């Protein structure tokens, strides 16, 4: 399997650090500088930064920048790190789960709707517990997959969530969400999805799920941006659904 691009960028950043006179505690060039240097998107550079942060080479400080935390010689090697970057994963979920929601709108039953409503209520009641809120969030999405009555789609959705939950880069990024208001926004998104499912609107359910995962993505973009606030978020901007 070819090496993921963000890993290649991470290696290039290591080489740049090695060639530079940076010392532990010094600030690294910005994401934008590396993106222009290597001719890639800032999203790839950001995923490379998250990988290097997990490996304890750099320290990311929100609104301040990224700093050299350890020397290359003392860097922790993590060969078991998932190959899938968090934004790549979100993009895949956006495509697949939107299609799943559209199919669910066609085949959903009253019992499915009742289960979704109960899970949504539980999710709202657990806002003060990140772990429980995340569990209810997962259950809501997987119940939508089950509402398709298609075991392959259920298996696909389950696999996506298993990859998310076991991905150290995702967990590193998601840990930055400490404000429960973000979860509150996503519950409102879930309400919109459920409303479209109740209406049995295929296009409405697809759009509501797409927008929900777009909101999650943009939140994580914002929370992981250490550079200027005018980050080029259009890289993964929502396309016109027509």
BALOBA-1460 file (C-alpha; in Angstrom, 3 decimals):
// residues 242
<rec num="1" residu="x" x="0.000" y="0.000" z="0.000"/>
<rec num="2" residu="x" x="1.287" y="3.454" z="-0.913"/>
<rec num="3" residu="x" x="2.160" y="5.672" z="2.021"/>
<rec num="4" residu="x" x="-0.491" y="8.204" z="2.967"/>
<rec num="5" residu="x" x="0.324" y="11.696" z="1.773"/>
<rec num="6" residu="x" x="0.189" y="13.236" z="5.247"/>
<rec num="7" residu="x" x="2.868" y="10.764" z="6.351"/>
<rec num="8" residu="x" x="5.077" y="11.904" z="3.480"/>
<rec num="9" residu="x" x="4.501" y="15.519" z="4.497"/>
<rec num="10" residu="x" x="5.296" y="14.633" z="8.111"/>
<rec num="11" residu="x" x="8.606" y="13.118" z="7.017"/>
<rec num="12" residu="x" x="9.408" y="16.233" z="4.977"/>
<rec num="13" residu="x" x="8.679" y="18.418" z="8.002"/>
<rec num="14" residu="x" x="11.045" y="16.255" z="10.079"/>
<rec num="15" residu="x" x="13.749" y="16.771" z="7.462"/>
<rec num="16" residu="x" x="13.142" y="20.517" z="7.477"/>
<rec num="17" residu="x" x="13.432" y="20.540" z="11.283"/>
<rec num="18" residu="x" x="16.650" y="18.524" z="11.063"/>
<rec num="19" residu="x" x="18.128" y="20.975" z="8.535"/>
<rec num="20" residu="x" x="17.090" y="24.027" z="10.553"/>
<rec num="21" residu="x" x="18.585" y="25.523" z="13.679"/>
<rec num="22" residu="x" x="15.381" y="24.958" z="15.643"/>
<rec num="23" residu="x" x="15.838" y="24.097" z="19.304"/>
<rec num="24" residu="x" x="13.360" y="22.582" z="21.752"/>
<rec num="25" residu="x" x="10.839" y="25.286" z="22.607"/>
<rec num="26" residu="x" x="11.259" y="27.138" z="19.293"/>
<rec num="27" residu="x" x="8.235" y="27.901" z="17.162"/>
<rec num="28" residu="x" x="7.847" y="26.048" z="13.863"/>
<rec num="29" residu="x" x="6.876" y="27.740" z="10.605"/>
<rec num="30" residu="x" x="3.116" y="27.943" z="10.062"/>
<rec num="31" residu="x" x="0.944" y="25.413" z="8.248"/>
<rec num="32" residu="x" x="0.646" y="27.853" z="5.368"/>
<rec num="33" residu="x" x="4.431" y="28.085" z="5.003"/>
<rec num="34" residu="x" x="4.806" y="24.307" z="4.838"/>
<rec num="35" residu="x" x="1.834" y="24.011" z="2.453"/>
<rec num="36" residu="x" x="3.448" y="26.473" z="0.060"/>
<rec num="37" residu="x" x="6.889" y="24.881" z="0.486"/>
<rec num="38" residu="x" x="5.646" y="21.382" z="-0.402"/>
<rec num="39" residu="x" x="2.902" y="22.438" z="-2.832"/>
<rec num="40" residu="x" x="0.082" y="20.727" z="-0.898"/>
<rec num="41" residu="x" x="-3.107" y="21.732" z="0.919"/>
<rec num="42" residu="x" x="-3.054" y="22.966" z="4.490"/>
<rec num="43" residu="x" x="-5.338" y="20.070" z="5.358"/>
<rec num="44" residu="x" x="-2.526" y="17.613" z="4.593"/>
<rec num="45" residu="x" x="-0.061" y="19.692" z="6.603"/>
<rec num="46" residu="x" x="-2.516" y="19.823" z="9.492"/>
<rec num="47" residu="x" x="-2.881" y="16.044" z="9.522"/>
<rec num="48" residu="x" x="0.918" y="15.761" z="9.455"/>
<rec num="49" residu="x" x="1.097" y="18.126" z="12.452"/>
<rec num="50" residu="x" x="-1.413" y="15.986" z="14.368"/>
<rec num="51" residu="x" x="0.696" y="12.902" z="13.649"/>
<rec num="52" residu="x" x="3.869" y="14.654" z="14.836"/>
<rec num="53" residu="x" x="2.014" y="15.854" z="17.944"/>
<rec num="54" residu="x" x="1.007" y="12.275" z="18.786"/>
<rec num="55" residu="x" x="4.619" y="11.216" z="18.269"/>
<rec num="56" residu="x" x="5.614" y="13.880" z="20.840"/>
<rec num="57" residu="x" x="7.861" y="15.748" z="18.431"/>
<rec num="58" residu="x" x="5.853" y="18.982" z="18.459"/>
<rec num="59" residu="x" x="3.424" y="20.753" z="20.760"/>
<rec num="60" residu="x" x="0.404" y="22.461" z="19.218"/>
<rec num="61" residu="x" x="-0.902" y="25.529" z="21.036"/>
<rec num="62" residu="x" x="-4.258" y="26.819" z="19.868"/>
<rec num="63" residu="x" x="-3.995" y="30.375" z="18.562"/>
<rec num="64" residu="x" x="-0.246" y="30.469" z="19.104"/>
<rec num="65" residu="x" x="1.364" y="27.959" z="16.775"/>
<rec num="66" residu="x" x="3.347" y="24.741" z="16.891"/>
<rec num="67" residu="x" x="6.564" y="24.357" z="18.875"/>
<rec num="68" residu="x" x="9.388" y="21.844" z="18.859"/>
<rec num="69" residu="x" x="8.833" y="19.701" z="21.946"/>
<rec num="70" residu="x" x="11.578" y="17.088" z="21.617"/>
<rec num="71" residu="x" x="14.596" y="16.423" z="19.477"/>
<rec num="72" residu="x" x="14.299" y="13.982" z="16.603"/>
<rec num="73" residu="x" x="16.545" y="11.580" z="18.483"/>
<rec num="74" residu="x" x="14.111" y="11.371" z="21.401"/>
<rec num="75" residu="x" x="10.951" y="11.283" z="19.288"/>
<rec num="76" residu="x" x="8.516" y="8.462" z="20.027"/>
<rec num="77" residu="x" x="7.960" y="6.108" z="17.082"/>
<rec num="78" residu="x" x="4.395" y="4.910" z="16.604"/>
<rec num="79" residu="x" x="4.368" y="2.336" z="13.788"/>
<rec num="80" residu="x" x="0.848" y="1.216" z="14.664"/>
<rec num="81" residu="x" x="-0.741" y="4.627" z="14.013"/>
<rec num="82" residu="x" x="-3.727" y="4.404" z="11.661"/>
<rec num="83" residu="x" x="-3.063" y="5.289" z="8.050"/>
<rec num="84" residu="x" x="-6.306" y="7.263" z="7.787"/>
<rec num="85" residu="x" x="-6.198" y="10.961" z="8.599"/>
<rec num="86" residu="x" x="-9.124" y="12.488" z="10.553"/>
<rec num="87" residu="x" x="-10.265" y="14.841" z="7.791"/>
<rec num="88" residu="x" x="-9.988" y="12.111" z="5.174"/>
<rec num="89" residu="x" x="-12.136" y="9.954" z="7.447"/>
<rec num="90" residu="x" x="-14.738" y="12.697" z="7.858"/>
<rec num="91" residu="x" x="-14.910" y="13.198" z="4.111"/>
<rec num="92" residu="x" x="-15.569" y="9.483" z="3.604"/>
<rec num="93" residu="x" x="-18.244" y="9.509" z="6.301"/>
<rec num="94" residu="x" x="-19.884" y="12.514" z="4.706"/>
<rec num="95" residu="x" x="-20.212" y="10.744" z="1.354"/>
<rec num="96" residu="x" x="-21.272" y="7.347" z="2.699"/>
<rec num="97" residu="x" x="-23.496" y="8.321" z="5.631"/>
<rec num="98" residu="x" x="-25.402" y="10.848" z="3.503"/>
<rec num="99" residu="x" x="-26.258" y="8.058" z="1.064"/>
<rec num="100" residu="x" x="-27.188" y="5.784" z="3.978"/>
<rec num="101" residu="x" x="-29.531" y="8.438" z="5.418"/>
<rec num="102" residu="x" x="-31.208" y="8.813" z="2.017"/>
<rec num="103" residu="x" x="-31.804" y="5.066" z="1.830"/>
<rec num="104" residu="x" x="-33.064" y="5.003" z="5.416"/>
<rec num="105" residu="x" x="-35.708" y="7.600" z="4.532"/>
<rec num="106" residu="x" x="-37.165" y="5.100" z="2.082"/>
<rec num="107" residu="x" x="-37.269" y="2.042" z="4.327"/>
<rec num="108" residu="x" x="-37.519" y="3.418" z="7.889"/>
<rec num="109" residu="x" x="-40.230" y="1.985" z="10.180"/>
<rec num="110" residu="x" x="-42.171" y="3.451" z="13.103"/>
<rec num="111" residu="x" x="-40.077" y="1.324" z="15.465"/>
<rec num="112" residu="x" x="-36.880" y="2.760" z="13.945"/>
<rec num="113" residu="x" x="-38.166" y="6.299" z="14.424"/>
<rec num="114" residu="x" x="-39.055" y="5.560" z="18.044"/>
<rec num="115" residu="x" x="-35.568" y="4.207" z="18.740"/>
<rec num="116" residu="x" x="-33.966" y="7.242" z="17.126"/>
<rec num="117" residu="x" x="-36.143" y="9.590" z="19.184"/>
<rec num="118" residu="x" x="-35.215" y="7.807" z="22.417"/>
<rec num="119" residu="x" x="-31.505" y="7.893" z="21.545"/>
<rec num="120" residu="x" x="-31.725" y="11.588" z="20.691"/>
<rec num="121" residu="x" x="-33.328" y="12.303" z="24.066"/>
<rec num="122" residu="x" x="-30.602" y="10.322" z="25.812"/>
<rec num="123" residu="x" x="-27.925" y="12.213" z="23.880"/>
<rec num="124" residu="x" x="-29.402" y="15.531" z="25.031"/>
<rec num="125" residu="x" x="-29.509" y="14.372" z="28.633"/>
<rec num="126" residu="x" x="-25.844" y="13.336" z="28.599"/>
<rec num="127" residu="x" x="-24.260" y="16.602" z="27.454"/>
<rec num="128" residu="x" x="-22.226" y="16.871" z="30.661"/>
<rec num="129" residu="x" x="-20.605" y="13.495" z="30.016"/>
<rec num="130" residu="x" x="-18.474" y="13.512" z="26.871"/>
<rec num="131" residu="x" x="-18.137" y="9.731" z="26.901"/>
<rec num="132" residu="x" x="-21.880" y="9.094" z="27.220"/>
<rec num="133" residu="x" x="-22.750" y="11.797" z="24.683"/>
<rec num="134" residu="x" x="-20.318" y="10.270" z="22.195"/>
<rec num="135" residu="x" x="-21.830" y="6.828" z="22.790"/>
<rec num="136" residu="x" x="-25.333" y="8.152" z="22.111"/>
<rec num="137" residu="x" x="-24.015" y="9.976" z="19.037"/>
<rec num="138" residu="x" x="-22.611" y="6.724" z="17.645"/>
<rec num="139" residu="x" x="-25.837" y="4.870" z="18.429"/>
<rec num="140" residu="x" x="-27.906" y="7.496" z="16.594"/>
<rec num="141" residu="x" x="-25.838" y="7.148" z="13.426"/>
<rec num="142" residu="x" x="-25.810" y="3.348" z="13.529"/>
<rec num="143" residu="x" x="-29.577" y="3.218" z="14.076"/>
<rec num="144" residu="x" x="-29.988" y="5.173" z="10.847"/>
<rec num="145" residu="x" x="-27.869" y="2.567" z="9.083"/>
<rec num="146" residu="x" x="-30.013" y="-0.207" z="10.574"/>
<rec num="147" residu="x" x="-33.114" y="1.587" z="9.303"/>
<rec num="148" residu="x" x="-31.938" y="0.889" z="5.739"/>
<rec num="149" residu="x" x="-32.690" y="-2.814" z="6.369"/>
<rec num="150" residu="x" x="-29.432" y="-3.522" z="4.517"/>
<rec num="151" residu="x" x="-26.850" y="-5.502" z="6.476"/>
<rec num="152" residu="x" x="-23.975" y="-4.455" z="4.190"/>
<rec num="153" residu="x" x="-24.720" y="-0.781" z="4.814"/>
<rec num="154" residu="x" x="-24.903" y="-1.481" z="8.558"/>
<rec num="155" residu="x" x="-21.534" y="-3.244" z="8.403"/>
<rec num="156" residu="x" x="-20.058" y="-0.324" z="6.428"/>
<rec num="157" residu="x" x="-21.306" y="2.281" z="8.918"/>
<rec num="158" residu="x" x="-20.132" y="0.191" z="11.864"/>
<rec num="159" residu="x" x="-16.681" y="-0.178" z="10.322"/>
<rec num="160" residu="x" x="-16.418" y="3.587" z="9.804"/>
<rec num="161" residu="x" x="-17.196" y="4.186" z="13.481"/>
<rec num="162" residu="x" x="-14.790" y="1.488" z="14.614"/>
<rec num="163" residu="x" x="-12.062" y="3.158" z="12.553"/>
<rec num="164" residu="x" x="-12.960" y="6.526" z="14.086"/>
<rec num="165" residu="x" x="-12.947" y="5.272" z="17.673"/>
<rec num="166" residu="x" x="-9.623" y="3.430" z="17.310"/>
<rec num="167" residu="x" x="-7.847" y="6.173" z="15.380"/>
<rec num="168" residu="x" x="-5.257" y="7.996" z="17.566"/>
<rec num="169" residu="x" x="-5.196" y="11.018" z="15.245"/>
<rec num="170" residu="x" x="-8.966" y="11.394" z="15.495"/>
<rec num="171" residu="x" x="-8.864" y="11.027" z="19.275"/>
<rec num="172" residu="x" x="-6.093" y="13.639" z="19.515"/>
<rec num="173" residu="x" x="-8.162" y="16.085" z="17.482"/>
<rec num="174" residu="x" x="-11.521" y="15.290" z="19.064"/>
<rec num="175" residu="x" x="-10.081" y="15.712" z="22.580"/>
<rec num="176" residu="x" x="-9.886" y="19.449" z="21.915"/>
<rec num="177" residu="x" x="-13.676" y="19.685" z="22.086"/>
<rec num="178" residu="x" x="-14.274" y="20.720" z="25.674"/>
<rec num="179" residu="x" x="-17.266" y="23.023" z="25.161"/>
<rec num="180" residu="x" x="-20.589" y="21.160" z="25.376"/>
<rec num="181" residu="x" x="-22.187" y="23.785" z="23.126"/>
<rec num="182" residu="x" x="-20.626" y="21.979" z="20.156"/>
<rec num="183" residu="x" x="-22.449" y="18.800" z="21.120"/>
<rec num="184" residu="x" x="-25.604" y="20.874" z="21.502"/>
<rec num="185" residu="x" x="-25.258" y="22.072" z="17.919"/>
<rec num="186" residu="x" x="-24.821" y="18.512" z="16.703"/>
<rec num="187" residu="x" x="-27.928" y="17.411" z="18.591"/>
<rec num="188" residu="x" x="-29.838" y="20.111" z="16.704"/>
<rec num="189" residu="x" x="-28.391" y="18.604" z="13.521"/>
<rec num="190" residu="x" x="-29.629" y="15.175" z="14.609"/>
<rec num="191" residu="x" x="-33.094" y="16.634" z="15.155"/>
<rec num="192" residu="x" x="-33.053" y="17.947" z="11.580"/>
<rec num="193" residu="x" x="-32.000" y="14.519" z="10.280"/>
<rec num="194" residu="x" x="-34.742" y="12.784" z="12.249"/>
<rec num="195" residu="x" x="-37.334" y="15.242" z="10.969"/>
<rec num="196" residu="x" x="-36.382" y="14.448" z="7.369"/>
<rec num="197" residu="x" x="-36.535" y="10.732" z="8.103"/>
<rec num="198" residu="x" x="-40.014" y="11.147" z="9.592"/>
<rec num="199" residu="x" x="-41.040" y="12.933" z="6.396"/>
<rec num="200" residu="x" x="-39.501" y="10.047" z="4.424"/>
<rec num="201" residu="x" x="-37.670" y="12.673" z="2.387"/>
<rec num="202" residu="x" x="-34.770" y="10.992" z="0.598"/>
<rec num="203" residu="x" x="-33.188" y="14.263" z="-0.565"/>
<rec num="204" residu="x" x="-33.879" y="15.993" z="2.748"/>
<rec num="205" residu="x" x="-32.258" y="13.224" z="4.800"/>
<rec num="206" residu="x" x="-29.235" y="13.183" z="2.503"/>
<rec num="207" residu="x" x="-28.787" y="16.952" z="2.785"/>
<rec num="208" residu="x" x="-29.346" y="17.022" z="6.562"/>
<rec num="209" residu="x" x="-26.717" y="14.327" z="7.151"/>
<rec num="210" residu="x" x="-24.285" y="16.018" z="4.767"/>
<rec num="211" residu="x" x="-24.697" y="19.342" z="6.574"/>
<rec num="212" residu="x" x="-24.318" y="17.711" z="9.988"/>
<rec num="213" residu="x" x="-20.970" y="16.171" z="9.088"/>
<rec num="214" residu="x" x="-19.951" y="19.433" z="7.418"/>
<rec num="215" residu="x" x="-20.622" y="21.203" z="10.740"/>
<rec num="216" residu="x" x="-18.524" y="18.628" z="12.602"/>
<rec num="217" residu="x" x="-15.717" y="19.043" z="10.087"/>
<rec num="218" residu="x" x="-15.703" y="22.823" z="10.247"/>
<rec num="219" residu="x" x="-15.711" y="22.729" z="14.058"/>
<rec num="220" residu="x" x="-12.652" y="20.470" z="14.057"/>
<rec num="221" residu="x" x="-10.985" y="22.707" z="11.468"/>
<rec num="222" residu="x" x="-11.507" y="25.667" z="13.753"/>
<rec num="223" residu="x" x="-10.299" y="23.911" z="16.901"/>
<rec num="224" residu="x" x="-7.162" y="22.572" z="15.228"/>
<rec num="225" residu="x" x="-6.130" y="25.792" z="13.472"/>
<rec num="226" residu="x" x="-3.004" y="27.210" z="15.099"/>
<rec num="227" residu="x" x="-2.412" y="29.820" z="12.416"/>
<rec num="228" residu="x" x="-4.331" y="32.899" z="11.314"/>
<rec num="229" residu="x" x="-8.134" y="32.616" z="11.554"/>
<rec num="230" residu="x" x="-8.550" y="32.979" z="7.771"/>
<rec num="231" residu="x" x="-7.725" y="29.294" z="7.233"/>
<rec num="232" residu="x" x="-8.651" y="28.165" z="3.744"/>
<rec num="233" residu="x" x="-11.568" y="26.014" z="4.900"/>
<rec num="234" residu="x" x="-12.954" y="26.029" z="1.362"/>
<rec num="235" residu="x" x="-10.741" y="22.999" z="0.721"/>
<rec num="236" residu="x" x="-13.514" y="20.797" z="2.083"/>
<rec num="237" residu="x" x="-16.359" y="23.254" z="1.604"/>
<rec num="238" residu="x" x="-19.777" y="21.815" z="1.009"/>
<rec num="239" residu="x" x="-20.444" y="21.467" z="-2.732"/>
<rec num="240" residu="x" x="-23.680" y="22.639" z="-4.289"/>
<rec num="241" residu="x" x="-26.083" y="19.751" z="-3.884"/>
<rec num="242" residu="x" x="-28.272" y="20.998" z="-6.682"/>
